[in-house]
C-alpha cells in the first residue's frame, strides 16, 4: 500500500521519462486526475486518459519529450508537502519559493488543484504539493 499517492504519481512520471516510456499507467483517484490536468495544461505531459477495466480504473499518462531528443520535458520533481509535514504557503511566499520560468508549483487550494501561476493570478494560497521543472 502506498502511503503518499501524490509522491508516487510524480515519481512514476519522472521515472517513466527517464526510462523513455511513451505511456505509463497509474491507479485512479480524482486528486491524481486534478494534478495531471495541471501538468497537461502547463505542457509537462502530452495527455492523459481515464481507463476502466472492470471495477478498477487507471490513469494512462502519455509522456512528453523534448523535440529532436529523447530527454523528457520533466527534469526533476521536488515533493514539498508530505503526510507527516504539510507545507502551506501564502501568495507572497509563492514568489520567493518558486523562481524560474521552467519551474511550476502545484498547489491544493480552496479553488481546487492549480498551478502557482494561477494561484498568483487568483491571489490565493494553499498547500504546496510539489515543484516540477
C-alpha positions in Angstrom: 0.0 0.0 0.0 1.3 3.4 -0.9 1.3 5.9 1.9 1.9 9.0 -0.2 0.0 8.7 -3.5 1.0 12.1 -4.8 4.7 11.4 -4.4 4.1 8.0 -6.0 2.3 9.6 -9.0 5.1 12.2 -9.6 7.9 9.7 -9.1 6.3 7.3 -11.6 6.0 10.1 -14.2 9.7 11.1 -13.7 10.9 7.5 -13.8 8.8 6.8 -16.9 10.5 9.7 -18.6 14.0 8.5 -17.6 13.2 5.1 -19.0 11.8 6.7 -22.2 8.4 5.1 -21.9 5.7 6.6 -24.1 2.8 5.7 -21.7 2.6 4.9 -18.0 -0.4 3.6 -16.1 -1.3 4.7 -12.6 -4.2 3.7 -10.2 -7.0 6.2 -10.4 -8.1 8.9 -8.0 -9.8 12.2 -8.5 -7.0 14.1 -6.8 -4.4 12.5 -9.2 -6.5 13.4 -12.1 -6.6 17.0 -11.0 -2.8 17.0 -10.8 -2.5 15.5 -14.2 -4.8 18.2 -15.6 -2.5 20.9 -14.3 0.6 19.1 -15.7 -1.1 18.8 -19.1 -2.2 22.4 -19.1 1.3 23.6 -18.3 2.9 21.3 -21.0 4.7 18.8 -18.8 2.8 15.8 -20.2 1.3 15.2 -23.6 -2.1 14.0 -22.3 -3.9 11.6 -20.0 -7.0 9.4 -20.1 -9.1 7.5 -17.6 -9.5 3.8 -18.5 -11.9 1.5 -16.8 -11.0 -2.2 -16.6 -14.0 -3.9 -14.9 -14.2 -2.4 -11.4 -10.8 -0.8 -11.5 -9.9 2.5 -13.0 -6.5 3.5 -14.2 -5.0 6.7 -15.5 -2.9 6.4 -18.7 -0.4 9.2 -19.0 1.3 9.9 -22.3 4.7 11.4 -21.5 6.2 14.4 -23.4 9.8 14.6 -24.7 11.9 17.4 -26.0 11.9 18.0 -29.8 14.7 16.1 -31.6 15.7 14.5 -28.3 14.9 11.5 -26.1 15.1 13.7 -22.9 11.8 14.1 -21.0 10.3 17.6 -20.5 10.3 16.8 -16.7 13.8 17.1 -15.5 13.2 17.0 -11.7 10.4 16.7 -9.2 10.7 18.1 -5.7 7.9 16.9 -3.3 7.2 19.6 -0.8 4.2 18.6 1.2 4.0 15.1 2.8 1.6 13.3 5.1 3.9 13.9 8.0 4.6 17.6 7.2 2.2 19.8 5.3 3.6 22.9 3.7 1.1 25.8 3.5 2.0 29.0 1.5 0.5 32.4 1.0 0.5 34.3 -2.2 3.6 36.3 -1.1 5.5 33.1 -0.3 5.0 31.7 -3.8 7.0 34.5 -5.4 10.1 33.7 -3.3 9.7 29.9 -3.2 9.3 29.2 -6.9 11.8 31.1 -9.1 12.5 30.4 -12.7 10.4 30.2 -15.9 10.6 26.5 -16.3 9.5 25.7 -12.7 5.9 25.1 -11.9 4.4 24.7 -8.4 1.3 22.6 -7.8 -1.0 23.8 -5.1 -4.1 22.4 -3.5 -6.3 25.5 -2.8 -9.9 26.3 -1.9 -10.4 26.6 -5.6 -9.1 23.2 -6.5 -5.7 22.0 -7.6 -4.0 24.7 -9.6 -0.5 25.8 -10.7 1.4 28.5 -8.8 0.9 30.9 -11.7 -2.9 30.5 -11.5 -2.7 31.0 -7.7 -0.8 34.2 -8.1 -3.3 35.4 -10.7 -6.3 34.5 -8.4 -4.5 35.8 -5.3 -4.9 32.6 -3.3 -2.5 30.4 -1.2 -2.8 26.8 -0.2 -0.9 23.6 0.3 2.3 23.4 -1.8 2.3 19.8 -3.1 5.4 19.8 -5.4 7.7 21.9 -7.6 8.4 20.5 -11.1 10.9 21.6 -13.7 
